[in-house]
Amino acid sequence: MSKAERMKHEEVLRVELEVLRREHRDLDDAITALEETGRADQLALRRLKKQKLVLKDKIARLEDQLTPDIIA
Protein backbone atom coordinates (compact mmCIF):
# COMPACT_ATOMS: atom_id res chain seq x y z
CA MET A 1 0.00 0.00 0.00
CA SER A 2 1.43 3.36 -1.01
CA LYS A 3 1.73 6.23 1.44
CA ALA A 4 -1.17 8.08 -0.24
CA GLU A 5 -3.37 4.98 -0.08
CA ARG A 6 -2.47 4.42 3.56
CA MET A 7 -3.31 8.05 4.41
CA LYS A 8 -6.66 7.78 2.61
CA HIS A 9 -7.38 4.52 4.45
CA GLU A 10 -6.56 6.19 7.78
CA GLU A 11 -8.83 9.10 6.92
CA VAL A 12 -11.71 6.70 6.24
CA LEU A 13 -11.02 4.93 9.54
CA ARG A 14 -11.03 8.25 11.42
CA VAL A 15 -14.41 9.20 9.92
CA GLU A 16 -15.81 5.78 10.78
CA LEU A 17 -14.40 6.11 14.29
CA GLU A 18 -16.14 9.47 14.79
CA VAL A 19 -19.45 8.02 13.56
CA LEU A 20 -19.15 5.11 16.00
CA ARG A 21 -18.29 7.45 18.88
CA ARG A 22 -21.35 9.56 18.08
CA GLU A 23 -23.57 6.45 18.00
CA HIS A 24 -22.05 5.37 21.34
CA ARG A 25 -22.87 8.77 22.90
CA ASP A 26 -26.40 8.65 21.48
CA LEU A 27 -26.96 5.21 22.99
CA ASP A 28 -25.60 6.43 26.30
CA ASP A 29 -28.05 9.35 26.21
CA ALA A 30 -30.94 7.02 25.34
CA ILE A 31 -30.06 4.65 28.18
CA THR A 32 -29.84 7.53 30.65
CA ALA A 33 -33.18 8.93 29.50
CA LEU A 34 -34.88 5.55 29.87
CA GLU A 35 -33.39 5.00 33.31
CA GLU A 36 -34.50 8.44 34.48
CA THR A 37 -38.14 7.71 33.66
CA GLY A 38 -38.16 5.09 36.38
CA ARG A 39 -40.36 2.88 34.22
CA ALA A 40 -37.74 1.64 31.80
CA ASP A 41 -38.29 -1.63 29.97
CA GLN A 42 -35.49 -3.81 31.34
CA LEU A 43 -35.24 -5.85 28.13
CA ALA A 44 -34.90 -2.69 26.04
CA LEU A 45 -32.25 -1.37 28.43
CA ARG A 46 -30.26 -4.61 28.20
CA ARG A 47 -30.40 -4.49 24.40
CA LEU A 48 -29.23 -0.88 24.31
CA LYS A 49 -26.40 -1.62 26.73
CA LYS A 50 -25.33 -4.61 24.63
CA GLN A 51 -25.31 -2.43 21.49
CA LYS A 52 -23.23 0.11 23.38
CA LEU A 53 -20.67 -2.57 24.31
CA VAL A 54 -20.48 -3.78 20.70
CA LEU A 55 -19.80 -0.20 19.58
CA LYS A 56 -17.15 0.17 22.29
CA ASP A 57 -15.37 -2.92 20.95
CA LYS A 58 -15.52 -1.61 17.37
CA ILE A 59 -14.15 1.75 18.54
CA ALA A 60 -11.28 0.02 20.35
CA ARG A 61 -10.40 -2.02 17.23
CA LEU A 62 -10.36 1.08 15.02
CA GLU A 63 -8.25 2.99 17.54
CA ASP A 64 -5.78 0.07 17.56
CA GLN A 65 -5.57 0.21 13.77
CA LEU A 66 -4.86 3.94 13.85
CA THR A 67 -2.31 3.81 16.65
CA PRO A 68 1.13 2.72 15.42
CA ASP A 69 2.84 -0.08 17.31
CA ILE A 70 5.63 1.30 19.44
CA ILE A 71 8.45 -1.06 20.23
CA ALA A 72 9.83 -0.21 23.64
PEQUILIN-V379492 format. One record per residue. RES is the residue in one letter. PSI is psi as a letter, one per 20 degrees, with the letter a starting at -180 (* if undefined). NEAR is the number of other C-alpha atoms within 10 Angstrom. Layout:
BEGIN
res=RES psi=PSI near=NEAR
res=RES psi=PSI near=NEAR
END
This chain:
BEGIN
res=M psi=p near=7
res=S psi=r near=7
res=K psi=g near=8
res=A psi=g near=9
res=E psi=g near=10
res=R psi=g near=11
res=M psi=g near=12
res=K psi=g near=12
res=H psi=g near=13
res=E psi=h near=15
res=E psi=g near=13
res=V psi=g near=11
res=L psi=h near=16
res=R psi=h near=16
res=V psi=g near=11
res=E psi=g near=15
res=L psi=g near=20
res=E psi=h near=12
res=V psi=g near=13
res=L psi=g near=18
res=R psi=g near=17
res=R psi=g near=13
res=E psi=h near=16
res=H psi=g near=21
res=R psi=g near=13
res=D psi=g near=13
res=L psi=g near=17
res=D psi=g near=15
res=D psi=g near=12
res=A psi=g near=15
res=I psi=g near=19
res=T psi=g near=13
res=A psi=g near=12
res=L psi=g near=16
res=E psi=h near=14
res=E psi=h near=10
res=T psi=h near=8
res=G psi=i near=8
res=R psi=k near=8
res=A psi=q near=14
res=D psi=o near=10
res=Q psi=h near=11
res=L psi=g near=9
res=A psi=g near=12
res=L psi=g near=16
res=R psi=g near=12
res=R psi=g near=12
res=L psi=g near=17
res=K psi=h near=17
res=K psi=g near=12
res=Q psi=g near=15
res=K psi=g near=21
res=L psi=h near=13
res=V psi=g near=13
res=L psi=g near=19
res=K psi=g near=16
res=D psi=g near=12
res=K psi=g near=16
res=I psi=g near=19
res=A psi=g near=13
res=R psi=g near=13
res=L psi=g near=17
res=E psi=h near=14
res=D psi=h near=11
res=Q psi=h near=13
res=L psi=i near=15
res=T psi=o near=9
res=P psi=q near=8
res=D psi=p near=8
res=I psi=p near=5
res=I psi=o near=4
res=A psi=* near=3
END
